[in-house]
Amino acid sequence: MPTTPRWLNPEERRAWLAYVEFSTHLSDHLNRQLRRDAGLTHADYTLLAHLSSVPGQTLTMSDLAERLKITRSRLTHAVTRLQQAGYVDRRDDPTNRRNQLAALTEAGRQLLERVAPGHVETVRQAVFDALTPDQVRQFAEIGEAINTGLKNVDAAQDDEETLPWRRR
């Protein structure tokens, strides 16, 4: 790591501060909509959406933690809460006794079907209605570039325990 900080130039600082402000505001906006319409947090909705998007609507807890980029402990708490609400089922993996599976229940699927239209409309109004088609393309490219860079940094980590989703 360089000894002299690589300070942000004015345009980089402008971009960074805009990101920090809109990401915080957007997260709050989505949380309020989902709490109002479904009694869910955006994190819970995202967990359910991940399960709904895979074959069999089931993932190992480790795979789900990695997809969500959260600790397994935090995931266990979220899955327990969603299990108590009847939206997720957790069971042992019959192919590997060390793993547990999280599966979307029928009630969870029905909840997503009911809530998704309002959530998508909220996302559309908050994000995509404010952008031109060219900005949408650029937004996607920027997000993909940042994600690729972060994945490369994660892959270069010597200690996998530093990655939150690998921690217990």
N, C-alpha and C positions, 0 to 999 in steps of 0.2 A: 504494500500500500504506500502511495507517495507520502512524503513527510509534509509537503505543502498542500493544503486543501485545494481541491479544484472547485472553486466557488461557481455558482450558477451565474451566467451572464443575465442581463435584464430580460431578454426574451425567454430564456429557459426558466427564470424565476417566475415570470408571468404565467407560463404554461404550467409549472408545478403548482403554484398557488391556485390557479383556476381548477386544476384537477382535484386538489385537496378540498376546495370549497364545494365543487359540484358532486364529488363522490360522497362527501359527508351529507350534503343536502339530499342527494338522490337516495342514499341508504335510508335516511330518516323518512323520506316521502314514501318509499316502497314498504317500509315497516309499518307506517301508519295505515296505509291502504290494506295490507294483509291482516293487520290486527283488527281493523274495523270490519272487514268482510269475512274473515275466517278465524279470528282469534289465534293466528299464527305469526311467528316472526318471519322475516325474509329468509333467515338461515334455515328455519324449519321447512319453509316452502321449497327452498333450493334442494334440501336433502330429499324431500318427497319427489321432486321433479327428476333428480338424478336416478332414483330407483325406478321411476316410471319410464325412463328412457332406455333401459337395458332389457335384453331378452330375459323373460321370466320375472322381470321386475324385482330382481334379487341381486345383491352384491355382498361380498365378504365385508366385515366391518373395517378391515384394513384397507381394502380398495375404496370403500366409501370415504374413509378418513382422508385418503390421498386425493381423491377427486374434490373433496370439500376444502382441503388444505387446513385441517384442524387436527388437534391431538385426538388420539383414540379415547382418552378419558372424557374430553368434551363431547365427542360423538356418542359415547356410551350414555351420558346424561341426556342428550337430545333424543336418542333412540328410545330410551326408557320413557321419557315424557310422551313421545309420539306413540309408543306401544300402549301406554296407559290410556291414551285417547282413542286407541283402536285403529290407528292409521298405519302402523308398522308392526310386523311380527319379527321377533328375533329368535333364532334357533341355532342349534349346533349344525355345523357343516358335515354331512354324512361322508364326504370324501376326504376330510382332514379334520380330525378331532380338535386340533389347536385353533381352528377358525370358528367364528360365529357368522351367521348370515343375517342380514337385514332384508326383509321382504315387504314390499308395499301390499297392504291388505285391500280388499274390495272397498272398504270404507275410505281408505286413503286415496284410492283411484277415483272414487266418486267425489271426494273433497276437491281433488285437483281439477276434475271436470267442471265442478261448480265454480271454483275460484279463478281458474286460468283466464277466462275471458276478461274479467275485470282487471286482473293483474297485467295482462298483455295491453289492455287499453291504457292503463296507468303508465306502463313503460313507453308506449307509443307517444302519449301526450307529453311525458316528461323528457324524452330523449329524441325520438325520431321526428316528431313534428317540428322540432327546433332546428333540424339539420336539412341541408339540401342533399340530393342523391350523391353528389360528389363527396360531401362531408361524411355521409354514412360509410361510403367506401373507404375514405381515409381513416375514419374512426376504427373500422374493422382492421385495417392494415396496421394502424398504430397499436391497437390492442394485441394483435398477433405478434408484432415485433417485440413488444415489451414482454409478453408471455414467453416467447422463445428465449429472450435474454435471461429471464429469471430461471427458466428450466436449465439453461446452460450453467448458471451460477450454482443452482442446486446440485446438478450432476458433478460439478467440480468439488463439492464439499467432501472433505476427507471423512468426516464423522457424520454418518447418516442420522445419528441421534439429534443433530442440530435441526433437522427437518421436523416441524411440529407433528405432522401426520405419522411419523415413525416413532414418536415418543408415546409412552404409555400414560 
